[in-house]
């Protein structure tokens, strides 16, 4: 007890000796800082957040400008245009698509499909004007390159909008929400930046792993066109007849697997034992890239038109539909294909054979669909 009292007395002596005559100044400073933070703490916090967002915005602007530069240079190198394509590229980057009215949902899928078809035709026409020397494969790759540059431009403009809006209105909640989601936004922007180079050079991307599996299964077999930008091969597999579908490559293309499945089902009058779909899927944090999982349902992303068509076809004839997915994050999906994802294609092939043996019998007909962008992946 005496020791504690002695230590307390010593501390008081140390603190009082150098600051004793100036203690009123320290007290005044303390109360001054307290009052400033009480009245202006929120504004100071907002200025710190604004500075952080501003730094990310500068980085986004650099990424966006680099994407635009790559798109223009690739257009000049591959397309050999007679005039400078810069003006047309800049106009393309501002292109937008208006979704159909859903107030009355009846028939909205067909309206959406029509708008997407018009959009696709318009994009391809623009590519022909900007890159007259490009062949079909190169034109598809250029279209994907411009779409990635367009996505970067859009992300930058949205972040800039909320930054300027928060700065103009001095709204802490606008800036706080932007700052909280900014790490996810930056991660997506960096993924699209990686995708630009993959599309420009025609390299396979992570999203194409489903198409890669289908290409492995159809190797050495004759293919035929079954729907717009989709091909199919008839492959004997474990005593069954497999119709293996993928997008037409090696240009950047996803095709219309919904139409392809519908056509095959109708050709066989619904006599299909099962449908197996293979696609990339976003993994959760903590999961390994390239993990393979099984499930049921139409494994396909996008606006939903193809999924709707597939579900309509299987419902009409009560066909079981199975799914095999390869897990990856957004960066893996649009970046050049990693070794882990490439190696997963072999695991998926083995898993498909297992599903066929368990869910079907000899002599059955099945449909296997490799979903995804088939850039860099041939027939």
N, C-alpha and C positions, 0 to 999 in steps of 0.2 A: 504493500500500500504506500509506504514511504517512497519507494522507488518511482511509482507512478506519479505521485505528487511532485517529486523532484524533476522528472522529465517534463511535466506540464509547465512547471515554473521556468524551466530552461527554454522551452519553446516560446513562451510569452516574452521572455527576455530577448531572445534572438529577433523576434518579429518587431518588438517595440523599439529596440535600440536604433536600427537604421531608419525606420519609417515613422517613429513616434511623432515628430513634429510635422510630418507630411501626411499623416493618416487621414486628415480631412480631405486632402486632394484625392486620395485613393477612393474614399467613400463617395466623393462627388462624381468621380469617373464611373464607379460601379453603378450608381443610381442613374447617371446619364446614359450609359450603355443599356441599362434595363428599360429606361423610358423609350429609347430609340427602337429597341427590338419589340417593345410592346405595341408601339404605334406603326412601325415600318417593317416589322419582321416579315410579314407576308410579302411585301413588295421586294425586299431583299432576296427572299427565297425564290420569287418569280424571276428576278434578274439572273440569278444563278442558273435556273432551269433554262431560261432563254439563251444564255451563253452556251449551254450544253447542246441544246437543239440546233443552235446556229452552227456549231462545229460540225455536227452530223449533216446539216443541210449543205455545207460547203463540200463535204465528202460526196454526198449524193449528186451534187451538180457536176463534180469531176467525173464520177462514174457514168452519169447520163451523157456527158459530152464525149467521153471515150467510146461509149456505145454508138453514138451518132457517127463518130469518126470511123469506127470499124465498119459500120453499115455502108457508108459512102465509099470507103476504099475498096471493100469487097465488091460492091456494085460496079465500080470502075474496072476492077481487075478481071472479074468474070464476065460481066455483061457487055463490055466494050461499047458503051453508049457513044453516040455521035456528039452529044452535048453533055454539059456538066449536070449530073443527076441530083446535085445538092438541093435545089429548090423543090424537086419532086419528093425527095426523101424527107425533107422538113415538113412538107404538106402531109405525107403519109403518117408521120409520127403523131400528128394531131387527129388522125382518123378516129371516129367513134361509131359505136353500134347501139341503137336504141332497142331495148327489149320490148316484146309485144305486150299489149294491154292484158292484164290478168284479172280485171274486175269481173269478167265472165270467163271462168277458166275453161269452158268447153272449147276444145280444139286449139288450145294455146300451144301444144307441142308442135303441131303442124305449122302454125304461124312462126314459131321460133325456128323451126327447121328451114322454112323459106327464107327468113332473114339471114340465117347463117350461110345458106347457099348463095344468096346474093352477095354477102360479104366476101365469101371465098372467091367467087367469080371476079368481083371488083379487085381484090388483092392480086389475083393472078394477072388480070389485065394491066394493072399498074406495074407489075414486075416485067411484063413483056415490053412495056414502053421504056422502062428504066434500064433494062438489061436485054436488049434484042439478041445478043449472041449466046445467051444462056440456054442450055438444053432443059428438058423437063426436070431431070434430077437437080440440076443447079438452080433452076427457078424455084423449086420447092424449098431448097436450102436457103435461098435468098429471102423467101417469104418468111421463113422461121426466124432468120436473122433480124429482119425488120420488125417482126412482132416482139422479139425480145427487147430491141431498142425502144419500141413503142411503150412496152411495160415499164422500162426504166424512166422514160420521159414522164409517164403518168404518175409513178410513185413520187418522183421529185416534185411535180406540180402540186400533188395533194399535200405533201409535207410542208412545202413552202406556203400553201394556202393557210393551213392551220397555224403555222408559225407567225405569219403576218397578221392573221386575225387575232391571235392571242396578244401579240405585241401592240396592235392597234387598240384593242378593247381593254388591255391590262387585266384580262381574265385569268386568274390563277388556275381555274379548273380546265380551261382549254389547253393551256400550256402543260399542266400536270398530266392530262390524259395523253397528250402527244409524247411527252418525255417517257411515260411508262411503256408505251408500245414501240418506241423508237428502236430498241435492240432487235425486236422481231422484224421490223421494217427494213433495217439495215442488213439483216441476215438474208432476207428475200432479195433485196437489191443486189447484193454480192453474188447470190446464186444466178440471177439473170445476167450479170456481167460475165460470169464463167460460161453461161450458155451461149453468149454471143460468139465467142471464139469457136465453140464446138459446132455451132450451126454454120459459121463462115467456112470452116474447113471440112464440113461433112463428117464429123466424128460421131460415133454412137454415144448416146446419152443414157443416164440411168433409167429414164422413163421407158426406154426401148427394150427393157429386159424381157417383157412378154413377147414382143416381136422376135427377139433373139431365140427364145425357146421354140417358137413356131418355126423359125428358119432352120433350127437344128433338126426338128422332126421331119421337115419337108425336103431335106437335102437329098438330092438324087431322084426326086419324084417330080413329075410334070405338074405344073401349076396352070390354072386358068383364071380369068377374071370373073368374079362372081357378083360384085357390086362396085359402085364408084370407088376407085382407088383401093380396092380390096381384091386379094387373090386367094384361091383355095387349092389344096392338093389332097388327093385321095391316098391315104397311107394305111397299109395293113399294120395292125398293132395288137399284139397279144391275142390273135385270132378274131379281132374285131375290125371293122372298117371305120377308120377315123378320117373325118373331113377337117383338115387343119387350115385355119384361116389366119391371115395377117394382112396388114396394110402393104400396099405395093411400094417396094423400095428400089434403090437405096436412098432416094431423096427423102427429105423431111416430110413425113406424111402420117396421118393417123387413120385415114380412110373412114368408111362407114360400116363398122362391124355389125350394127343393128340390121342394116339391109342385107348384109351377107348371111347372117344367121337365119333371117326370115326366108331368104331365097332357098337355102339348103333345106330348111324344114319343109317348105312347100314342095320342093323337088321330090322329097321322100315321103310326102303326104303325112307328115307328122310322125313317121316311123323312126324316131330317134330315141335311143335308150337314155342318154344323158348328154348334157353340155358341160364342158369344163372350160372356165375362163381363167387366163393367167394375166396378171397385171401388177405393176408396182403400186405400193401403198405407203402412205406416210407412217413412219415409225414414231413411237413414243420415246421421249428421252430416257436413256438407260437401256434401250434395246439396241442390238447390234445391226449395223447395215448388212443386208444380205440374208437376214433371217427369213425362213419360209414358214408360212402358216396356211391352214386350210379353213374353208368355210362354205357357206352356201349363198347364192344370190349372184346378181350380175355385177362382176368386178370390172367397173369401167367408170372413169371420171368424166369431166366435161360438163356441158350445159344440161345433160339429161335426156336429150333426144334419143340417142342410141340405147340408153338403158330402158327407156319407155318402150321402144320397139322390141327389144329382146324380151322384156317381161310380158308384152302382149303375145308374142309368138309362143313362149313356153306355157303361158296360161291357156291358150287355145287348145293345145294338145296335151297339157298336163305333163310337160317334160321336166324331169329333175334338173336343176342347174347347180353346179358346184364351182367353187372358186379356189384358186391357189394364188397367194400374194407373196411378193418379195418386198420386205420392209426397207425403207430408205427415207432420208429426210429431204426437205425441199432442195437443198444444195446438191444432193446426190442425183435427184430426179432430172435436173436440167443441166448438170455439168457432165463432162466426159465420163463415160462409164468406168467406175472403180473396179479393181480386181475382185473385191468381195462380192460385188453384184454380178459380175461376169461369171464367177465360180458358182453362184447360186443357181444359174441356168441349168447346170447338171443335176443339182438336187431337185429342182422342179420337175425335170424330165422323169426322174425316178419316182417322185411323188405322184405324177400323173399316171404312170403305169400301175402304181399301187391302187389308186382310186378306180381305174378301169377294171382291175381284177376283182376288187371288192364290190363294185356297184353295178357291174354289167356281166353278161354271159357271152360265151363264144357265139359269133355270128351277128351280134348286135352292131348297130350303127351309132357312132358318137360324133359330136362336134367338139373340136378343141380350138379355142380362139386365143391367139397371142395379141393382147391389147397393148397399145403404146406407140410412141413415135418411132418410126422405123428408119430414121436418119442413119446412114452409114451401115445399114443392115440389108443385104441383098435378098434375093428370093430364096 
